[in-house]
Amino acid sequence: MTEELGGSLLGGFVASAADAMIVTDAKGHVVVWNTAAEALFGYSAAEVVGRPMDFVVPIAMRGEHTAGMARLASGGAPRLIGKPVRVPALRADGSTVEIELRLTTWRDKELFFGAVIREVESSRGTDDILHNLAHFDQLTMLPNRRRFLSRLGDFMASGAEAGILMVNFDRFAEVNDRLGAEEADDLLRRAAAILKRFTLEEGGPDGFLGRLGPNEFALCLPDARDVLSVNESANKLKARLQDMRGSDGRPITASIGAAAGAAHGESAGRIIANADFAMRRAKLLGGDRCQIFQPQQREIVRVRQELEFALKSAWDRGEFEVHYQPQIRLSDGAPVGAEALLRWRHPTRGLVLPGLFMHALQDSELATLVGDFVIEDACRRAAEWGRAAGRPIRVGVNLFERQFMRADQPERVERALADAGLSPDCLELEIIETIMTSSDEASIRRVRRLRDIGVGIAFDDYGTGYASLGLLKRYPLTTLKIDRAFVRDITEDKGDRTIVELVLTLGRRFGFRVVAEGVETREQADMLRALDCEEAQGFLFGRPGPATAFAAFLNDGAAPDFAAPEGALVA
């Protein structure tokens, strides 16, 4: 073909044309590369003739390019033929140039593709360049939301059906904070490469994907038209992503929502919205899972969104407050400290029980703000109580996972202590097992930094999960808290009593303070005292109450009278 063109009038025209002209065969191999193409891309004809054309295609776009060539070669309908298209391209020196190209195709015994290419000149203005950039995500070079939805709309308008997968990486803001923006961007590029390969394999030549948000991608899979096939594709994709990890070794997980064909949406907007609902449901269930759209999910998501909005409004109106539950020394009943517990005082519904809102709060962006508020209030109150009592009063505060993962958490705690004038050994931060077991070396260093400051570290609800003894050695702990589940039947259940004895023995061997939670009867307290448990908290000694109630408890040494159950159920 090259020789035939070279010896013809057409060959002379191509060779001398001002615009770059390229011809490829049906497999995408270059057969014509004129002088203007040499000047534009920096490759001589001798270097490129016979090579696949994708060496000028940015790496992030090669999957889409390969799929498009395969679709045309198999007889698929052309989508870009004759239309001016602006895309980035690679030069021989590795730099990127923005080009405008027009494509054509013809048959002369075999299929050929031709492209007339020119560089987009800067004189065309910033608006033209931005128009091109508006169609591609610049980090991954995938189609962006606008381009993806447009393509999906055209696809569905033709009467075609497909499965849609929405992929959202879990807690990616925390990944960004933990590893830094540069590595987070690299992880997204790696994810995009995995998704492109998967789309080619599962979606065939008509499959496509896009980046719809900061850590959100969408895949259109024409071969997954029904619920069973799209569910199978979703689980395959989850397996493909399971090896993604950051440099700290921690897994990067994803929530995947799936919607299938006309069953879940007759328009592009509807099927995308339903796949998005399913993805959000996967996140509500803890993330790192696949979820197929079901109509009732709309109501679940609506309720969650309303709760998150109500929590934001509660924060803005100052409706959160901190209550304190006494911790006492079992030998003589003397108060030694208190646990700080967050409460929401709704203007019309009264005191809302934490079980009705804490799950939404801990996963929201408010978690760090509210968490800091609790620490600051606890430090201020403990300092006031200590001065009034003439002795140190310890206060325990539960950390949200978002707080625990912040790189500057030790410095924030240090500032709260300084502002309140509280000695660090009067503050104890409580961390639950799930946070500890999923933590990395950076997290452990932060805990050690807190211990260096003098702050106590408590392992909350010890014994309820799968924590190994190695955690007790690995973390610089000061306290173990026995979960109420083992205290409740300690006087009747030999197994529960044995577990409590083992935790107390571990505490003594490691030099930890041990606090039993959920003590409600005198018999439980007597049993714990007989087992040499030094401290306890529970309704027997005092329900959680406002700071003023705990101050009164310190003054008279008697538990405050909370005759009515704390909080009201909210429908």
N, C-alpha and C positions, 0 to 999 in steps of 0.2 A: 504494500500500500504506500509506504513512504517513497519508494522509487517511482511508483506510478504518478504520485502527486508532484514529485520533484521534477519530472520531465514534462510537465504540462503547463499551460497558461495558468491553471488554477494553482499549481505548485508555485509558480513565480509570484502570483498574487499573495499567497499565504506567507511566503518567505519574506516579502517586502512590506507586509502590512504593518501599520503603526501599532495596532493592537496585538496583544499576545493571542495566538491561536494554537489550540491543542486539540488533537484527535486521539481517541482511545478506541480499542476494540471492545467487544462485548464483555470481556473479562476485566476491563478497566486498565489494560496495559497501554502505555503511550506508543502511538505509531507516528504522530506528527508533533513537532515542537519547533515553533518558528523562532526567528531571531529576536523578536520582541519578547517572547516568553523567556528566552535566555537572559535578556536584560532585566526583566521584571523579577524573576525568581533566582537568578544567579547560577543556574545549572545549564551546561551546554547540552545540545541535542544528543551528542554521543553518550552523555552520562545517563540520560533518562529514557531514551527510546527502548521499549521492551520492559520497562519497570512498571509496577502498579502505580496508578496515579495518586494514591493516597499519601505520598511523601510530602505533598504541599498542603494536606489537610491537617489542621491542628489535632493533636492526639485525642483530645476530649470529644472531637466530632467524627472520628473515623468510623465508629460503630454505625452512626446514622448514614454516613456516606456509603459504607459497604452494603448496608441494608437496602439503600435506594438503588444502587447499581444492580444488586441481585434481583430486586423486584422488577426493574425494567428489562433485564435480560430474560426473565421468566415470562415476559409478556404483560406485566402489570401496566396500568394506565399511567402515562407521564403526568407529573404534577407541576414541574418547573420549566418544561420545555417552552422556549420562546419568551419567558418572563425574565426581566432583569432582576438579579438576586445579588444582594450584598452580603458577603461573608468574610471572615478573617482567613488568611492563608499564610503558610510558612515559606520563608526564603531559605536559601542554602546556608546562610550564616546563622540560622536559628531565630532571626527576628520575624515579627508578624507584620503583614501588610494587609490593609483592608482593600478588597477587590470587588468590582462589580462584574458579573458574568452573565452571558446569555447562552443557554444550552440548546442544542439541536440533536436530532438522531436520524439516521437513515440506514437503509439496507443496500448493500452492493455485494451480493452473494452471502455476506455476513453482516451482523449488526455493528454499527459504528456510532460513537458519540462525539460531538464536536462542541467546543467552547470558545467563545470570543471573550477575552478578559482585558479589563483595564483597571489600573489603580485608581481608587477613589481619591481625587485630589483634595487637598486641604482647602482649596479655594471654594469648594462646593459648600463649605460652611459647617459649623458645629451642629446645626439642626439635622443635616443629612447624616452625619456620623452617629448622632444620638438615635436617629431613626433606626439605623442598623443595630446599634447596641441594644435597643429596646426589645429586640427579638431573641437575644441570646443571653443566658447567664454568663457573666464574664469569668467566674471562678471555675466552673465546670465545662463551659462552652456547650451546655445542653440548651435546648429550647426553654425559654422562660415561661411563666404562667400564661402570658398573653398568647405566645406562639403555640403552646401546647393546646390551650383551650380552643383556639382557632382551628387547629388541625383536627382536634377531636370533633368539633362541630361539623366540619366538612365531611369527616369520616362517617358520622352518624346520620347526617343529612342524606347520604347516599343509600341509606337503608341497611348499612352494615351494623353488626353487633360485635361487642367485645367485652372482655373482662377488664376492670380497672382495679389496680392496686395502688393504694396511697401508703407511702412509707415515710414515717417520721421518727427520727432518731431520738431516743429517750433522754431527757434532761441534758440536752446538748449545751445549754447555757452553762451548766456546771462543768461539762467537759472543756468548754472554752476557758472558763476561769481556772480550771485545774492544770491544763496543759498549755494554755496560751493560744492566741488567735492563729499563729502561723501553723501549729500542728493541727489545730481544729480544721483549718482550711484544707490541709493536706488529707485529713481523714475524709472530708467531704468529696475531694477529688477521687480518692480511692473508692469510696462508696459509689460515685458516679460511674466509674469504670466497671465495677461489679454489676451494677444495674444495667449498663449498656449491653454487656455480654449476655446477661440473663434475658433481656428483652429480645435480642437477636435469636436466642435459642428457643424461648417459649412463645414469642410473638410472631416469628417468621418475618418475611420481608415487609409486611404491612404494619408490624409493631413499632411503637415509638414511645419515648418517655420525655419528661421535662422536669426541671427543678422549679417547684411552685412556691417555695418559701426558703427561709434560711437553712433549715435542716429537714425540708420536706420535698419528696419526689413523687411523681405519678407515672405509672406505666400503663400503656394501652396494649392489651394482648388479644388480638383478634381470634386466636385459637381457643380462648378460654371464655366461651359464650354462656355457659350455664354455671349454676352454683357449685356443683361438684368439681368441675374443671378449674374454676377460678380459686376455689378453696385449696385444691391440690397445688396450683401455681404459687399461692401465697405461702404455703408451708415449704415448698421448694426454695423460695426466695429467702425465707427466714433461715433455712439451713445454710444457704449460700453466704449469708451475712454473719453467721455465728462466730467466725474466726476473726472478726474485726476487733482490734485492741489498740489502745493508746500506748505510748512509750512507757507508761507506768505499769503496763501489763493488765490493766483493768478492761473488761469487755465493753464494747460500744454496742448497745442493744437498740433494737428498733421495734416500734409498734406498727403493724401492717393492717390496714383496713381494706376489704375487698367488696366489690359490687359486680354483679353479673348481668350483662346484656339488657334486653328489654324488661326483664323481670325486676330490675332495680333502677330503671330510669330510661325514659324514651328520648331524653335530650342530653346534651353534653353537660349542661349545668346541673341537671338532676342526678345523673349517675356519679358525677364528681362529688356532689354534696353528700350523697349516700355513702360513698366509699370513705369520705372524710368523717362522717358520723361513726362508721364502724371503726376507723382508726382511733378516734377519740375514746370510744368505748374500750378499746384495747388498752389505752393509757389509763383509764379509770380503774381497770382491773389490775394495774400494777406495771403495765408495759411488758416489753420483751415477749410479745405474743401476736398471733393473727386473730382477726375477728371478721366474720362475714356479716354484711349488713342485714339487719332485721328491723321491720317497721317500728317496733317498740323502742328501739334505740334512740329515736328522736326525742321521746319524752325523757329518757334517762339523761341525755346530754342537756336538754333544756333545763331540767331541775338542777344539774350540776352548775350550769352557767349562771342560773339565778342565785344559787348559793354563793358562788364566787363573787358576783356583783354585790350581794348583801354584805359579804365580809369586807369588801373594799369600802363600802359605805360605812360600815361599822367602824373601821379604822379611821376614816376621815372624820367621823363624828365623835371619836374618843370613847366608844362603847366597850372596849376591852379593859379588863381590870385583872389584877393578880390577887388570888386568894392564897392562904397559907395554912398547911396542915401541920400540927405539932409533931415533933419527933421527941420521944422521951427516953430517959434511962430507966430500964426495967427494974433495976435494984431498988430505986427509991421513988420512981415516978417523976423525977425532976425533968423539966423541959430543957433540951440541949440544942434544939434547932427547929427548923421547919422546912417543908418542901413547898416551893412556889408553884402554883398551878394556875394556868390561864383560864379565865372565864369571860363570857360574852353576856353583857347585860343589855338585852334588847329593849327598846323603849316601850313596846306594847306587850311583848311575850315574856318579859322578865328574864331571869337567869337561864340561859340556854346551856344544856348539858354538853360537855366537850365532845362526847361521842357523836353528836349530831353535826359538828362542824369541823372538828380537828383534822379529819381525813382530807378535806378540801383545802384547809389552810396550809397544811404541811407541804402540799404539792404546788402551792401557788407562789407567785412572786412576793406576796406579803410575808411569807414565812420568816425571812431574815429581818424585816422591819419589826414584826411583832416579837420575834425572838430577842432582838436587842432591847426592846421595851421591857420585857420580863426580866432580863438580866439587870438592867439599870434600876428597875423598881426594887428588885430583890436586894441588890447591894445597898441601896439607900435605906431600905427598911432595916436590914440587919445591922447597919451602922447605928441607926437610931435606937434599936432595941438593946444593942450592946452597951451603948452609953447609959441608957436608963437602968439597965440591970447591973451595971458595974462589972460585967464579965462578958466574954465572947459568946455570941449567938451565931450558930452556923446556919446557912441557908442553902438548900439544894435547888438547882434549876435544870430542867430537861432541855437538851439541845435538839432543835430540828436538824434533820440531815443537811439541809441547805446551809445552816450555820456551821456545822461540823466540817463541811467541805471547803469553806472559805479560807483562802490562804492567809488572810489577815485577822482571823478570829482571835488568836492570842492577844494581838494588839488591841482589839476592840474590848476584850475582857479587861485588859490592863487599864484602859482608859475609864471604864465603868467603875472599877475599884478605886482608882485615884479620885474620880469625881465625887464618889460617895465617902471617901475617907475610910474605906473598909480594909481590914487586913486580909490578904489573899487567902489565908488558911480558914477564913470564915465563909468562903464560897466553895461550893462543891457542884461541879457540872455532871449531870447524869446522862449517860449514853446508852441507848438500847442495843441489844445484841445484833440485830440486823445491820445496823450501821457499822459496828465493830468488825463483823465478819466480812464485810465487803470493802473495808478500808485498805488503803495502800500505804506505802512507806512514808509518803508526804504527810498523810493524815496522822500517822503515828508520831512523826516529828512534831506536828502541831500539838499533839497531846503532851509530848515531853516538854515542849516549850511552856505549856500551861502549868505543868508540874514544877518546872524550874521557877516560874513566877511564885509558886506556893499554893496554887489552886488545887483543891481535891478533885479526883475523878472517880465517879461511881458507876459501876456496871449495874444497870437497872434490870429488874425482872430476871435475875440470873437463875438458870436451870430450866427455863421454859422452852428453849430452842436447842440448837445443835452446837453451841459454843464449846470449843475444846479447851482442855486445861492449858494448852499452849497460849491461848489468849491472855490468861492470867499472868503468864510470864512475859508475854510480848508487850503488853500495855502497862504503863506506869500507873496502876490503879491504886486507890486508897480505900475504896468501899465496895462491898457486895450487898445488893438489896435482894432479899428473898421474896419472890413473887407471892401475891396473896393466894394464888391457886394452891400452894403447898401449905399455907397457914390455915386455910379455911377448915380442913378436916384433920388437922394435926393431932387432935385428941382422940380421934377414932380410927384414922387410917395409918397403919403401920408403915406403908410405903412412903406417904408424905412425910411422916416423922423421920424416916431414915434419910430422905433427901435433905431435910432441914439440918439434920445432924452432920451430914457430909459437907454442906455449904459452910456450916459453922467451923468445922474442922479445917477446911480449906482456908477460911478467913484467918484462923489462928496461925496456921503454918506459913501463910504468905504475909502475915502482919497487916491484914485488912480489917477495917471496922465492918461489922455486919449489922444491917438494919432489916427487921422483918416488917413487911407491909401487910395491910389488911387485917389487923388485929381488931376483932369486934367483941370478943367475950373475955371474961375474967379467966376462964379455963384455958383459953389459948395463951393468954399472957403468962399464966402460971407455968404452962408446959414450956414455953420459950425460956422463961427464967430458969427452970430446972435444967434446960439444955445449955445454959450459960450464954444465951443470947443477950447482948448488952443493951441494944436499943430497938425501938419499935415505933410504928405509927399505925393509925387506924381509928375507926369511929369510937372505939372504947376510950380513947384519950382525947379525941376532938376531931370534928369534921373540918374540912377546909372552910375557911372564912376570911373576911376582909382583914387587912393588916391591923385595924383597931381591935378586932376580936382577939388576935394572937397577942397583941400588946397587953390586953387585959388578962389573958391566960398566964402570961409571964409574971404579971403583978401579983395575982392571987394563987397561982399554982394549980388552979382548977380548970378542967376542960370547959371551953365555952359552950353554952347551951344552944344547940341547933336542933330544936325539937322537930321542925319541919324538914323533910328531905331537901337536900340541896338541889336547886335548879328545877326547872319545869320542862316537861316534855314539849317539844315543838313539833307540830304536825308537818 
